[in-house]
C-alpha cells in the first residue's frame, strides 16, 4: 500500500480518541429542564434545585463536521477508503466539509444551584471546570490526498490552527418575568469569573508538502503561545519538551457574560401559542499573565507507516507515528509576554409552537459557536412531549455545516424530590461491515457522538 493510505489509516485511528462535551441542545424546549439555562439565562424551571456534584451533569462526546463516512465508503459488500479508485473525487468532495474541524470540550459541574427569587425571579449559581480544544484543518489537505501528485514538486496545503484552554469558572445568574412591562416577556443574564489554569494556541500559518517517489517532506511555519504557571520547555536544537518546575497555579484572569430573552404569545385552541427566544452566551475575554511565545519551524520526512492489526503491534506503530509528527514542531522560545484571548461565545435563536394543552410542541433552534478561526453552525428541529408535569422527552434532528445527526432526551423533573435526565444530541445510526482481520465486526459510520446524564434534587416552588 502507498504512503497516502498509511497517512489516512493513522488519522482515522487517532481521531476516535478525542472526546468532548457540551450542554444538550435537546433540553432547550423542555420547560422544566434544570440545564437549559446554560443555553439561555432567561429560562427558569418550575422548582428550586441543586445538582449532585460532578454527576449532576456529566457528558462525553466527539464534536466534528467530519464523519467516518467522509473517508470510508461501503460498496459491493466491501469497505473502501476515499483513496480507492472506486470512490470518485466528486463523491469525496461532496462529502467533505468546507471548513473541517475537530473539537473537544468538557464541562464538569462542581456546584449548581437554582432557587426562586420572589414571585417572578430565579437565581442560579454555578461552579465548575471547563476544558475546550478546537482544531481547524485546511480542506486542501484532504483533497490533495485524494488527487495525489502526478509529478514531484512542492505544494502549499494551507493553515492549521488549534487552541486548548482549561479553567475554573464561577457564575451567578438571574432570570425575571417582565410581563408587567411587556406581556409574555422574560429576560435573564449571567456573569462569570474565569480563572485560567492552562492555555496553548498553535497557529501554523503555512504548511507545505514536497513530494518525490522516495518520500514526502512536510514543513511547517508558525507560532505557539502557551500560558501555564510552573511550566518550562527544556531541550536543545528545537527539541523542546514540557517540564514542571513548580506547582501549577492561575495563569491569569478573565470574565464573560450570558444574555438572553424569551417572548411568548399565548393562543386559545389546538395551538397554545408561539414563543421566540435568543441568547448570547460566554461573551468575554481572558488575560494570560504567564504567557510564553515560541516560534515553530519544523520538518517531517514521511516514508510511510506500516500498521498491523496483530495483537500488540499497534503500540509500536503509535510510537513511530508520535516520533514522526513530533518533528513537525521544532520550537524555539521567542519571548515572555502576557496576552489576551477572547472567550468562544455562542449564539442561539429558537422558536417553539406548543399544542394540545402544552403536552406537545415542535421547535427549531439555530446555534452558532465562534471559534478562533471559523464558526460552528447548526440547525436543530425538535419534537417534544410532556405527558405529565414531571416527565418530558424530546427527539431532534440536526444539520447545517455539522454532520446530520439524530438526538434524544428524557427528563424526570418533579416539583420536589430526585430528578434525572439522560440524552444525546448526536447519535450514530449507520454502520458498515468491517474488513477482514479488523478487531470489530461492524464500524459505526459516525464520529459525532455524545451521551449526557445527570442527577439533581428539586426543592419545590418555595
N, C-alpha and C positions, 0 to 999 in steps of 0.2 A: 504493500500500500504506500502511496506517496505521503510526503510530509504534511500536505494540507489536511489529509484525513486525520493524522495524528493530532494536529492542532485542534480540529473540531472535537475529536474524542476527548482530549484533555479539558477543553472548555465545558463540554457537557457533563463531565464528571465533577467538575468543581462547582458549577452553578447551583445544583440542588443543595449544597451545604449551606447556602445563605438563607437565613431565616429572618422573619420580621413580624411586625405587628402594627395595628392601628385600631382606632375606635370603629366599631361596627356601624357601617352606613345603614344596615337594615334596621337599626333602632331609631332612626331619625323620625319615623312616622308612628312610633309606638308611644302613645300619650303617657303611659305610666313607667316608661323605661327610666332606670336610675342612671344611665350612662349617656343619654343623648345630649345632656348639657355640655359635654365635651365637644360636640359638633356645633351647638348653638347655645350660648349662655342665656338666651331668653327662655329656654324650655325649663319647666319645673314639673316634677312628678306630683302625685296626689298626697304623698306622705313624706314625713321626715325619715331619714335613714342613716345608717353607717355601713360601709362595706368592710368585710373581713380583710385585714391587712394582707397584701400580696395576692391572695387567691380571690380578692374581691373583684378583680378584673384582670384576667390572665389570658394571653393570646400568643400564638405562634403563626408564622406565615412567611411567604416569599412574595415580593411585590415586583413585578416586571411586566413590560409590554412585549416581551418575547417569550414564547412557549416552546416546549419541546417539539410541537407540531410545526414550528417555524423551520426546524432543522432536520426533522425526521418525517418520512413520508411512507405510510403503509400502502403498498401496491402489489397486486397479484400474490397475496399471501406472504409477502416479504416486507421488511422494514429497511428503507433506503435512507441514507443521509442526503442532505441537499446537494452534496458534491457529485452524487451519482448522475450518470448521463441520462437516466430515465426521468430525472427531475429537471425541467427546463428552467432557464434563467428567468423567464416570465413568471413561472409558478413561484419561485423563491422570492423574486422581487415584490410580487403582490402580497406575500405573507409577511415580509419584513417591515417592521415599524419604521416610521420616518425618523424618529429620534430614539434609538434603543437605549434603555436604561435598566438598571438593576438596583433596587432599594431594599434596605433593611431598616426596621425600626422596632424598638422595644419600649414600652411604657408601663412600668411596674408601679402600681399604686401602693403606697405605704399607709396613707391616711386619706379617707374620702368620706366626708360628712355632708349632709344636707338637712336643713331644717326650715320650718315655716318662720317667716319674719313678719308678724302681724297678719292681717286678713288678706293682703294682696302681695306680699313679698316672699321671697325664698332665697336663703343663703346657702352657699356651698364653700367648702374648704378642701383643698387637695394638696397632698404632699407625695412626691414620687420621684422615681429615677427614669430618665429618658435617654435613649441611645438612638441616633439616626446615622445611617450610612446611605449616601446617594452616589451612584456611579452612572455617568453618561458616556456612551461609547459612540464613535463615528459609524454612520451607516455604511460608508465606503469600505470599512474593514471587512464586513461580511460579503458585500457584493464583489469585492476584489477576490476573496477566497473562492467564490463561485466561478467568476470569469477566468481566474488564473492568469498566467502570463505567457504570451506567445514567444517573447524574446527576453533576454536578460536586460535588466535596467533598474532604475530607482523610481519608486512611486511614493507620492505623498498620500497617506491614509487619512489624516485628519487629527483632531484634538481629542484627548481623553481627560475627563475631569472626574475627580472623586473627592468626597468630603465626608468626614466622620466626626461626630461630636457626642460626648457623654456629659450629662449634667444632672444635678439635683434641682428640682423645681417645686416651688410652693405657690399656690394660687388661692385667691379669695374672690368669689363671685356673688353677684346679686341680681335677681330677676324680679320684675314687678309688673303687675297688671295695671295698665294705663287706660282702662276703659272709661274712667271718669273724664279723661281728656279726649280720647278717640275711641269710640266703642269698638271692641274686638282687638285692640292693640295691646301687645305685651313686649317689653324690651328687657335686655339684660346686658351685663358687662362683667368682665373678669380681668383682674390684674395679677401678673405672675412675676415672681422673682426667680431669676435663673442663676444658679451657682455652678459654673462650668468646671468640670474635672479634667477633661481632655478634649483636644481638637487636633485634627490633621486634615489638611487640604492639599490635594495633589492636582496640579494644573499642567498637564503636558500639552504645551501649545503646538508641538509638532511631533508627529510620529511618522517616520519614513521607513520604507522597505526596499532593500536591494536584493534582487534575485539572480541566481545562477543555477546551473544544473546540480552543483555540488551542495549548496546551502542557501539559506535566506539569512540576511542580516537586517535586524530590526534596530533602529536608532531612535532615541527619544531626546527631547529638549524641553525644559520647563522648570517649574518651581514646586517646592514642598514647604508649606507653612505648618508648624506644629506649636502647640501650647499645652504642655504637661509639666506641672511643677514636680521637680525632682528627677526629670528625665534628662539624660545625656546621650548623645550619639558619639560613640567612640569607634576608632579604627583609622585606617590609612588608605590612600590611593582610591578614594571614593567608596570603599567598602565599609561604610559606617553601620554600626549595629546599636540598637537602643539598649541602654543600661540605666538602672535606677540608682542614684547616689543619695537618696533620702526618701522619706515618706511622701506619698502623694498628698496634694492639698488642692485648694481652689486655684484655678488658672485665670481667674478674672471675675467679672460680674456682668449681669445683664437683666433685662426685663422685657416683658411683652404684654399685649392686651388682646382680649377677645371682645368683640361687639356683636350683638345680634338682636333681631326683632322678628315678631310674628304677628300677622294680621289675619283675623278670622271673620268671615261674613257668613252669618247663620241663615239657613233657609228652612222653611217648613215643607215637608213632603218626603218622597223617597230619598232624594238627595238632601242631606242635612246641612250643607254649606260648602264653602270653599275657603281654604287658608293658604296664604303665601308667607314665606319666611326667607330670611337671608342672614348670613353671618360671615364675619371675617375673624379668623382665629390665629393666635400666635404671631401677631404683628409686633416686631420689636427688634432689638439689637443686643449683641453680646460683645463686650470689650475684653480682650485677652491680654493680660499683663505679662504673662510668662512666655511670650512668643519668640520663636526662632525661625528664620527663613533659610532654606537650603536651595542651592542650585542643583539640578539633576541633568546629567548629560551621559546617558548610558547606551550600551550596545549589547545585543544578544545575537550570537551565531546559532542559527536554528538548523540542525541537520536531521530532525525528526525525533520522535519519541515512540519507542516500542511499548505497547501496553498489552499485557497478557491477562486473561481472565482466570488464570490459575490461582489457587488459593495462596495467599502470601505474596504474590508478585506485585500487587498494587502498591505496597509501601515503598518499594524501590523506585517504581515509576513516579510516584508523587514526589519523592525526594529529588529525583532528577529534574522533574518539572519545576520544583521550587528553586533549585540552583540556577536553572536556565533563566527563569524570569527575574531572579534576583539581580542578574547582570544588567537588566534594563534600567535600574535605578542606581546610578553612580553619584552619590550625594557628596556635596561639598558645602560646608557652612558658609553662609553669606553674611548674616547679620543677626544680632539680638534686637528684636523690635516688637513693641506692642502693636496690636492691630485689632480691628473690629470686624465683625461679620453680622449681617442681618440674620434674624431667625428665618425659618422657612414657613411663611404664612399659608393658610388655606382659606379658600372662599367657597361658600355653599349658598345655593339658592334652590328652594324647594316649593312645590305646590302639591296640595292634597285635597281630595274630594271624598268626604265620608258619606256613607249612605246606610240605609236600614237601621235607623236609630243609633248611629255611630258604632254599629257592630262590625262594619267592614269599611275599607277605604282603598282608594288607589292613589298613588303618588309618584312624582317624578323629582329626582334630586340631581342637580348638576354640581359637581365638586371639582375644584382645581387646586392643586397643591404646587406651590412655587418651589423649584429647586434653584441652585445657583446657576444652572445652565438652561433649563427648559422646564415648562410646566407639565404636570401630570394631570390630564383632564379625564373625567369620567361622567357618564350619564347613567343613572340607575332608575329603572322603572320598578315600582314596588306594589304588591298586593298585600294588604294587611287585614287581619281578622282579630276581633276581641269578643269572643262569645260570652265571656264573663269579665267582670271588673278586674279580677286578679290574674287573668290569663290572656296573653297576647301572642300572636305569631305573625310572621311575615315571610314572603317569598319574593325575590327580586332578581332582576337581570341587568347586568352592567355592560356597557360598551363605550365607545369613542376611541381615544388613542391608547387605551389599555386593551388587553385581550378580552374577548367576550366570555363572560362567566355567569354562573347561577349562584345566588346566595340565599340564605335562610336564617331565621332566628326564632327562638321560643323563649318567652319570659314569663315567670311566675312572680307577680308583684302584688301581694295582698296589702291592705291598708296597714296591717301590723303583723309582725312575725317574720319568719325566714323568707328570703327572696332568692331566686336563682335564674340565671339566663345562660343560654348556650346558642352558638350560631356561627355562621361563616359567611363572609362576603364573597368569597371566591372558592368554589368547589369544583374540582375537575370531574367531568362526566365521561370523557372518552379515553380509550386505552387502545394499545396495539400489541400484537403478539411479538415478544422479544426474539432476537436472533438466537440461533443455537449457541450453547455454552454460556449464555448470559445468566447471571445469578437469579433473575426474576423471570417468571413465565410471561407476565404482561408488564408493559411500561405505561404509566399514566402519561397522557399526551398534554400535560399542562404543568408548568412550574409555578403557577399563580394559585396559591392555596393558603388559607389561614383558618384557624379554629379559635374561638373565643368562648370563655366561660367565666362565671363569677358567682360569688356568694355575698349576700348582704342581709341586713335586718331592718325591716320597716318599723318605724316607731309610732305610726298613727298620724292623724292630722295635726295634733297639738304637740 
